[in-house]
Amino acid sequence: MDFESSAKTRDLLERLGAFMDAHVYPNERLYHEQVAADRWGHPPILEELKAKARAAGLWNLFLPESEHGAGLSNAEYAPLCEVMGRVHFSSQVFNCSAPDTGNIETLIRYGSEAQKDRWLQPLLDGEIRSAFAMTEPDVASSDATNIVATIRRDGGDYVLNGRKWWISGIGDEACQVMIFLGLSDPDAPKHQRHSMILVPRDAPGVTILRPLTVFGYDDAPHGHMEILFENVRVPAENMLLGEGRGFEIAQGRLGPGRIHHCMRLIGLAERCLELMCRRVKTRVAFGRPIAEQSVTLERIAESRILIDQARLLTLKAAWMMDTVGNKVARAEIAMIKVAAPNMACRVIDWAIQAHGAAGVSDDFVLANYYAHARKLRFADGPDEVHRNQIGRLELAKYA
């Protein structure tokens, strides 16, 4: 494998790091203050940072094989994700945040020209945001074939009914469109029963019931909402690709998003390791700096090992996606989805322990980051699903 960065990637990394130092870190506290003042508003500082990022050419850095992005491969883009991951909201500054990235890729790959005209350009310009409505409270949504919310044809429209929850991004007032996964033909073959359709957020019958919390955090203004769809009518031309092709779209959508999540988690873990090291060098317990305690040294060493292992595995998965495709790389993609969140949870937990009671407070980012990392052991499929897939693929080598 050749992980040597291209000159273009090295330049972007240098400029991205400088932008983070000059603009994002100094405004991190202001961002959180503005969110606290208006939970579901849109922080003004975010729009200021987005304008600066776009002017600096640090915009839509994802999108491999597309003229709309920076023209980077997955392996080239991955280190940029790590830098953005050091501040939880910063990927949005560069218009590289989920679920918009996956939805933009979906529209580019599978959207009609009319769908692109209406939704794609505003998303690429960062003028609007989007959501992906799949998970449901009444079924185990880790098996997407369980999804029971319905999509029914009625003349020139489709009618949607069902309840969704943990719908990320819908809390943002800038969100204007959702991709809805629903059951369109219960009698079709298993993986041709579901479809994806575009739903305007303001469509009659769409009701946001409540924001959901993760260990007490509601992740405002992004939000994870529970939504009720009651006889929601959308035009037939909002159907993506065609009826029964929901799983086909999903397979093309998930691979890059998992690389992005994992590399951002690695950046997040790096920041928490840095905070741990700085903390233990300034605290004394039982007559010695905490940094000199053997258990602390072991945890710092293990953190470095775990982070670097996760990074290399994620870069390998990205490289394989670029060179042999998502299908061949499916084991590696599944492995990083297990490895990165578990690594981050462990590193952050050790950082919290090093901070003592302060670590579980909002005086530091650690508690919020732990909640985020722990959540990602469910997002894009729980650990158990990925481990089962990895195990089956490994056993298949010995058939």
Stockholm file with secondary structure:
# STOCKHOLM 1.0

chainA/1-399         MDFESSAKTRDLLERLGAFMDAHVYPNERLYHEQVAADRWGHPPILEELKAKARAAGLWNLFLPESEHGAGLSNAEYAPLCEVMGRVHFSSQVFNCSAPDTGNIETLIRYGSEAQKDRWLQPLLDGEIRSAFAMTEPDVASSDATNIVATIRRDGGDYVLNGRKWWISGIGDEACQVMIFLGLSDPDAPKHQRHSMILVPRDAPGVTILRPLTVFGYDDAPHGHMEILFENVRVPAENMLLGEGRGFEIAQGRLGPGRIHHCMRLIGLAERCLELMCRRVKTRVAFGRPIAEQSVTLERIAESRILIDQARLLTLKAAWMMDTVGNKVARAEIAMIKVAAPNMACRVIDWAIQAHGAAGVSDDFVLANYYAHARKLRFADGPDEVHRNQIGRLELAKYA
#=GR chainA/1-399 SS CCCCCCHHHHHHHHHHHHHIIIIIGGGHHHHHHHHHHSTTSCCHHHHHHHHHHHHTTCSCCCCTTCTTSCCCCHHHHHHHHHHHTTSTTHHHHTTCCTTHHHHHHHHHHHCCHHHIIIIIHHHHTTSCEEEEECCCTTSCTTSGGGCCCEEEEETTEEEEEEEEEEEETTTSTTEEEEEEEEESCTTSCGGGSEEEEEEETTCTTEEEEEECCBTTBCCTTTCEEEEEEEEEEEEGGGBSSSTTCHHHHHHHHHHHHHHHHHHHHHHHHHHHHHHHHHHHTSCEETTEEGGGSHHHHHHHHHHHHHHHHHHHHHHHHHHHHHHTCTTTTHHHHHHHHHHHHHHHHHHHHHHHHHHGGGGGSTTSSHHHHHHHHHHTTTTTSCHHHHHHHHHHHHHHTTC
#=GC SS_cons         CCCCCCHHHHHHHHHHHHHIIIIIGGGHHHHHHHHHHSTTSCCHHHHHHHHHHHHTTCSCCCCTTCTTSCCCCHHHHHHHHHHHTTSTTHHHHTTCCTTHHHHHHHHHHHCCHHHIIIIIHHHHTTSCEEEEECCCTTSCTTSGGGCCCEEEEETTEEEEEEEEEEEETTTSTTEEEEEEEEESCTTSCGGGSEEEEEEETTCTTEEEEEECCBTTBCCTTTCEEEEEEEEEEEEGGGBSSSTTCHHHHHHHHHHHHHHHHHHHHHHHHHHHHHHHHHHHTSCEETTEEGGGSHHHHHHHHHHHHHHHHHHHHHHHHHHHHHHTCTTTTHHHHHHHHHHHHHHHHHHHHHHHHHHGGGGGSTTSSHHHHHHHHHHTTTTTSCHHHHHHHHHHHHHHTTC
//
